[in-house]
Amino acid sequence: MTRLATTDDLDALMAALPTEIVERLRSFADRSDLLEVVMDLGRQPEARFTHGEEVLLEREVTESDITHVIEHIGAFGDDNRAGIERTLHRISAIRNRAGKVVGLTCRIGRAVFGTIDIIRDIVEGGQSVLLLGRPGVGKTTMLREVARVLADDLGKRVIVVDTSNEIAGDGDIPHPGIGDARRMQVRTPTDQHNVMIEAVENHMPEVIVIDEIGTELEAQAARTIAERGVQLVGTAHGNTLDNLMLNPTLSDLVGGIQPVTLGDEEARRRGTQKTVLERKAPPTFDVLVEIVERDRVIVHRSVAETVDAILRGHMVPPEQRWREDGELRAQTKYDYQISDTGSGNPAFAPLEPTGGFGAFSRNRAGGQLGGGGLRPLPGRTQRASRTLPGERLSGERLSGERIDGGDSRAALEQAMRDASAPPPDLDRPVGASRPASAAARSQRPLSLFAFGVSRKRLEQAVREMGVPVTSARDLDDADAVVTLRNYYRRKPSALREAESNGVPIYVLKTNTMQQMENLLASLFDLEADPSEAALRETSEAIGLVQASGRPVELMPQNAYVRRLQHQMAERNNLMSRSRGAEPNRRVELLPDEGRAWR
């Protein structure tokens, strides 16, 4: 891990302050924790530290004190901010109604090298990153270090759009804290969006760094930059992702939110009102980082996926990263909470309490929404004589009974607990097809009639699942019928005849292999959840590595499942690493002591 190094040029700021205040400041031993010096006319000057505030003088601030500071700093801009040349300090003015300066906030600017180690892998990945956090938590400091690392260490063409000269300091020569990155100053804050577009059109950057995106025009300019293929790293006003979603001015940074009116059938199928909220467009930023403290952040790896989940009443657990004893650590933050409204209700009404995962899951194709099971058709209930596994909810068993506690991800958590125990059988190779279950072996071949469904795909799914199923050529020879939802709604004569004869009808949402495999897995009590199957595979592989001392490579999985696999390896004192590129990125287990950070 890179050691943190700080440069603050504090002497340059002290040279601009009155002598009495400077002498008092030098008496403090912890000047490295100094944040601001506040001077208000007619009040005692104060120094603000990370641990609290200290009064600097017994006397009150006079006009001569304020004039002394103004004469030793640069000129104030339209945003009432000034600086000291070639430093990162910021002096902000408070004016009276006549425009006279009656108060100053002298904020100490520091270049801290090594602060982005905690998110360096994300920044180097080329994705656009948005940083959020309360004032003073270190957003600009981290942004400055991002510009330096991308320009110096990775050799990219980086342009810093510096509206208030806070990133690269005051004066025409930028502060060394941004390395070889170039800096474009903004004449007036209202012109920031034009300078952002100018940077892309005139200077061919690979990366644009921008601080404090705060207006609708700036949000639109950021979208334009991202759509041109330029990596964008910026900060915005807000503490958390849902704060940004509730902000009508800046919500476009995460895709925007719009009300959508559903049809009667779709509303009944979803079990919601007819008017719902949905994401309007692809997010401007791919990744969002909430800076909780200087050494602790929360990372939302996929902004689009997380926003969609929140709007549908679910939650994708983010990743929490922190520094501890000089080491970088990470874990999935399952207890992540969204903000409450003034009345104490969740900020998004459909969102359930976040004690668990909700019903959200990913499909096998790499993390798309809604892959965890289908809702029942409108107005239909499951009969005791005919279950519809293709239509079951992700939180239901085949028998129709819910998992204890109503937690739709309890099955996955139970799989993790089972996977931690020694595997009962390690005779077959990892990743090989599972032997048929007792239920599958004990039954005669089941004859399925495909109505409106690809027979070739169904037969391929049967072969891959290894279940005793045959494809019926005639409805009279079938034990059950498989059809699509749109056919079932229209009720052609063949389906009406099957219903009248008591033949079970299994309804699929789409004509895909995944839907057919889910159906077959439900019929024969096999593992349909890819996450659960992946964890069981990991458990078997752990046993093989411990027994043989040789590395084992697992099947490709999405980022969430890979994180669970890394956690399982760490609990069993094994080293693990991810290899390959998406969508074939996979985990390899190695016979060595696990590491705290991957």
N, C-alpha and C positions, 0 to 999 in steps of 0.2 A: 504493500500500500504506500502511495506517495505521501510524504510528510507534509503537513500543512505549514505554509510559510506566509507571513503577513507583512505588507508594507503599507504604512498609513500617512507618511509625510506630515506628521502632526506638528512638527516645528513650523512648517509653512503656515498653518492655520493660526498657531499661537502668535506669529509675527503680526497678524492682522487684528488681534484682540487687544483691548486695553491692558496696560502693564499690571494693574492690580489683579485682574482676572487671570492673567498668565501665571503670576506668582502663586496664586491659590491653586491653580491646576497642577503646577509642578510639585505641590505638596502631596498629591495623591500618588500612592504606589501602584495603583491598578489602572493607569491611564489606558492600557490596552482594552479595557472594557468600556471606555468612554464612547457614548453614542452621539450626543448632541450637547451644544451649549446654547441656552435660551436666554435672550436679552429682550425684555419688554420694558418700555418707557414707564418709569414710576414704580417699578417692581424690582425685587432683588434678583440678580442673575442666578441661574441654576445650571448645574451640570447633570445630565442624565446618563446613568450607567446601566448596564444590563441588570444589575441587582437593585436599582432604585435611583433616587435623586438626591443631590447634595446642593445646599445653598453656598454660593461662591463668596458673596460679600454681604456685610451687614447693611451697607448703604443701598439706595435704589439706583437703577440705571438712569443716566441723564442723556440729554440730546447729544452732548459731546461724545459720550461713549459710542452711541450708534453712528455718529458722523465719522469717528475714528475708524470703525470697521469698514464703513462704506468706501472710505478713501483708500483702503488697502486691499480691496478686492476688485474683481471685474465689474462690468456694467450689468445691471439687471435687465432681463429680457421681458417679453410680454407675459411670461408665466411667473414673473416676480422671483426669478431664480438667478443667482450669480455664482461665480466660482473663482478659484485661484489657479492661475495658469500652470499647466502641467501637473496638477494634482486632481484628486477625485473628490475633494471637499465640495459641499453644496451649501450655499447660504441663501435662505429663503426669507423674503421680506413680508411684513404685515403693514399695510398702509391704512391711513385714515381716509375720510371722505374726500379730503382735498388732495390725496395722492402722496402725502408725506409719510415716510417710513417711520413707524412707531414701534416696531418689533422685529427681531431677527432670530432665526433658527439656524444655527451653524452646525450642520450635520457632518460628521467625520466620515470620509470615504476611504475605504481600505481595499486593496487588491490582495485577495487571499488565494494563493496558489495551491491547488490540490483539492478544492472544494467539490469538483464534479466527479471525483472518483466514484461517488455513490450512484451516479447515473451515467457514467462514461460509456458503458456498453450501448446504452440507448442512443446517446448523441452520435457515437461513431457509426451507428447502424444506418444513418442517412434519413431517418424519419423526422418529420416535423414535430417539434416538442413545444408544449405550452407549459409555463411555470406559473403556479398560483401560490398565494400565501399572504399573510397579513403584513402590513407595513413594518419594515425593520427586520424581517426574518431572514433576509439575505438573498432575495430574488435577483437584484441587480448584480450583486457580487458573484453569484453563480453564473449569471448571463455573461459577465465580463470574462470569466474563466473559460466558458464554452467557446467564445470567440477566439481566445488565445490558443486553446487546444486544437480546434479545427484548423486554424491558420498555420500554426507552428508545427504541431505534431503530425497532422494528417496532410498538410500542404494544400489545403483547399482555398479557393478564392472566396474570402469572407468580407462582406460589407456590413458595417455597423451603422444603423440609422440612429443617430444620437440626438434626440430632440432637446434635452436639457443639459447636454454635455455631462451627464451623470455616469455614462458608461466609460467614456474615454477621457474625461476631464475637460477643464476649461482651456481655451487657447487654440491656436491653429495646429499645434503639434500634439498628436494623441498620446495618452499615457502609455507607458510600456506594458501595462496590465493587459492590453488587448493583443500583444504580440505583433505579428505581421498583418493582422486584419486592418482593412482600410476603414476610415470613419467619414461619414457624410453628416454634416451638421444641418440642423433645421432652423430656418430663419425665424419662424414663428410656430408655436405648437399646432395651430389650426392648419398648417401646411404639411403636417407629418405624412399624411396619406399620399400626397403628391411626390414627396421625396422617396417614399418606399417604392412607388412605381418607377420613378426616375432611376433608382439604383438598379433595378432589373433591366430596364431598357437600354441604359447607357454603359454599364460597367461589367456586364456578363458575369455576375457572381454565381457561385455554387451554393452559397449559404447567405441568408439575410438574418441579421440579429436585430431585434427591435424591442425596446422597453416600453411598458405601459401602453398597451393597446386599449384605448378607452372610448372610442367613438365608433359610430356605425360606418363612417367612411373609412376609418382605419381597418375595421373588420373586413370590409369589402376589398380593400387593397391587399390585405393578408391573403384572402381567398384567391385573388388574381395571381399573387406570387406563387402560392402553392400549386395552382393549376398549370403554371408554366414549368413545373418540374424542379423548382428551386427549393432546397431545404430551408425551412423557416423555424427559427428558435426565438421565442418571445415570451413576454410576461403580460398578464392582464389583471384587471381589478377583480378580486374575488378570492375566497379562501378555499372553496371546494368545487367539485365538478357540478353539483346540483345548484350551487350559487350561480354559476355561469349559465346553466340551463334556464334559470328563472329570470335572468337579465335580458330583457328584450333587445337591448342594444348590442350585446356581445354574444348572444346565443348562437349566432351564425358561425362562430369559431368552432363550435362542436356540432355543426350541422343544421342548427335552427330547429324550431318546434312549430308545428302547425296542427290545427284541429282538423280531423277527418271524420266525415259522416259515413257510418257503415250502413249496409243494407240490413233489413230485419233478420235474415237468416244468419248473416255473418255476426251480428251483434249477439244473437242467441247462442251461436257456436262458441264465441269467445266468453260468453257470460258477462258482458260489459254493457255500458250504455251505448247508445247509437253514435254519440260524438266522443271520440277518443283523441289523444295526442300522439303524433308520430313524428319521427325525424324527417325534416324537409329535404336535406341534401347531404352529400358526403361531408364529413367534418374537414375543416381547414387543417387541423392538427391531428396527427395520427396517435400521438401519445400525450397524456396529460400527467404532470407531476405536481402533487400538492406538497409544498414545503411546510411541514408541521413545526419543526425546529431546525436549527442549523445543522444538526447531525441526524435528522430523521425525516424521511419523505415517504409519501404514499404514491405508488405508480399505477396508473390505469393504462395497461398495455394497448388496449384497443378502445379508442374513444367511441367509435361507431357502435361496437358491440355493447359497451356499457350503457350508452345513452338509450339504445333500443330496449335494453333490459329494464332500465329504470322506468321508462315510459309504459312498459307492459306490466309493471308491478313486481319486478324481480330485481335481483342484484347479482352482479358479477363480482366476487370478492377480489379486491385489488391486491397488489403486492406491497408489503411494507419493508423498507430498507433503513438501516441505521448503522451508526458506528458505535462499537463497544470495545473498550480496551485496545484501541488501535486497529481493530479488525472491522471489516465490512460484513454485515450480516443481512439476511433477507428471509422473509416468510410470508405466506399468504395471510392476509388480514381478514379472517372470517367474520369478525365482529364490527366491520365497517358500518358506520351510521351516516345516514343522510341528514340534512338540516331539518329543523322543525319550523313551522310557521309561527306567527305571533300567538295563535290560539293553542299552540302545543301539538298540533297535528303534523304528520309528515308533510314535507314540502310538496310531494306528489301524492295526491289522494289515493290512487290505486295501489301504492306501494305498501306491502305488508311489513310487519315488524321484522327487522333484519337479524334476528337471533340465529336463523339458519340460512340456507341457500335459496329458498324459494323453489319454484318449479323450473328454473332455467337450466338448460343443458346445451351441449354442443353436439352437432352431428359429426359423422366420420369425414366429411368433406373438408374439414379444416376450420370449424368454429362458427358456422352459420347459426342463426337463431332458429329456435323452434324445432330442433332435431330431437327433442327428448320425448316424443310421443304426441298423439293427436287427440283432440277433444272429441266427445261424442257428437254425432250429427244433431241438428236442431230437432227438438221434440222427441228424440229417441232415448230409450232407457235400455239398459242391458238386461236381458231376460235370464232367468236362472238356467234355462235349457240351452241358451245360445250366448256365449260370451263373444265379444268382438275385440280380440287382442290387437288388431290393427288400429282400433279406435280408442284404446284405453288411455287414461291419463297417465302422465309420467309418475305420479305418486300413488298409483293403484296396483294391487296385485291382480292376478288373473281371475281370482274368485270374486273380485269386486270389493274386497276389504282393503282399507287404507293401511299404510304402514303406521306403526305406533307413533303417536305424537303429531301426525299430519305433516311431518317434514318430508317433502318430496325428494330430498337428497339423502334421506336416512339410509337408503339402500347402498349408496356409494360410500357413506361413512362406515356402514357395517362391513362392506367389502374391504376397506382399509384395515379394519380391526382383524378381519379374518386373514388378510394377507400378511399381517405382522406375525401370525403364528407359523410354526414350521410347516412347510408344504407336505401334504400327506402322500403325494406320489410324484416322484421325479424320474420315472422310467422313460417317459416320452420326451423328445426334444422340445425346447422352448419355442413357442410360436406354432407348433404343429396343431392340427385340428383336434379338438377335444373329442374323446370317445362319446358315442351316443349315450344319452342319459338312460336310466332304467325305464323311464316312461316310454322313451322312443324305442327301446329294444323289445319291450313287452307288447307293443301294439302291432297289429297288422298294418300293412301299408295303407295310408290314408289317401283317398282319391279326391283330388281337387279339380273343379271345373273352372277354367279361367274365362270369365265373361268380360270382354273389353280390356283384358290385361294380357300383356305379352307372354305367350306360352313359353317361348324360348328363354326369356329372362327368369320365369318362374322355375323352369327345369334347371337352369344354371344355379339358381339360389338353393334348390334342393340338393344338388350335387355338392355345392360348397359347404352347406350346413351339415350334410351327412345324415339327413332324417329320412324315415320311411314314408315317402310321399310319392304318389304317381299322378300323372296328369290325365284327367278323364277327357275323352273325346266327345262324350254325350252327357247331357244333364242327367239322364236317367241312371247313369252309372256312377254318379258323383256322390261322395259323402258330404261335401260342402262346396260352396261357390265362393270364388274370389272375384271381386269387381272393384271398380273405381267409384269414387263418391258421386261424380256427375251422372254416371249411369244409375246409381242407386236412387238418386233424387228423381230421375225421370220414370223409374219403375217400368221398364219394358216387360213384355209378356213373359219372357223367360224367368225374370226375377220374381214376378208375381206368382208364377207357377211354383218356383222353388219355395217361396214363403208359404204358400198354401199347403205344400207337402211337408212342411216342417224341416226343410233342408237348411242348415246354418249358412248364413251369408256373411262373409268377412269383407269389410269395406276398407280399401286403401285410399290414402290421400293422393298419391301420385304413382305413376307407372314406373317405379324405380326399383333397382335391386335392393336398396336399403330398406324400403318399405316391405318388400317381400321377405327379407331376412328377419325383420322385426316380427312379422306375422308368424313365420315358422318357429322362431325362437319362443314366442309366446305359447304356441300350440304344444310344444314339446318341453317347455320349462327349461330352455337354454338361456344363456346370457345374451341378452339383446343390447344391453348398455355397453358401448365400446369402452367407456371409462372403467367400468367394473371388470371387464375382460382384461384390459391392459394392466390393472392392478394385480389381478391373479397371475398374469404372465410374469409380472415383476417379482412376485413372491416366489414363483418357481425358479426364476433366474437367480435370485439371491441365494436360494439353497444350492444351486449348481455352482455358483462362484465360491461359496463357502466350502463346498465339498471338494471341488477340483482345483481351486486356486487359479483358475483361468478366467479371463474376461469373457463376458457374454453381452451381445448386442441385442437390444429389444426392437420390437416393431415400431415403425414411425408413428408418432402421436402428435396432437396439437400441444401448444405451449402449456396449457393448464394441466393436462395429464402428465406431461414431462416433469412439471414442478412436483406433482405428487410422487412420481417415481424417484426423483432426487431425494425427497424427504424420507421415503421408505429406505433407500440405500443408506442415508445418513443414520437412521435409527438402528440399522444393522451393522454399523461401523465399516461400511464399504465406500469406496470412492466412486463417483459417477460423473460423467460428462456428456454433453450433447454434441452430436456430430451430424454433418450433412447440412443441406439447405432445405427450406420449406419447398414443397410439402413432405419431403422425405427426411426431415430432421428427426433424429432418434436418440435414445439414451443408451450409453454403454456403461455397464457395471464392471468395476475393476477391483481386484482383491487387495485393497489397501485401506488405510484409515480414512474415513470421510472428512471432507472439509466443510467449513462453516459457510463458505460463499461460493456460488457458481453463477 
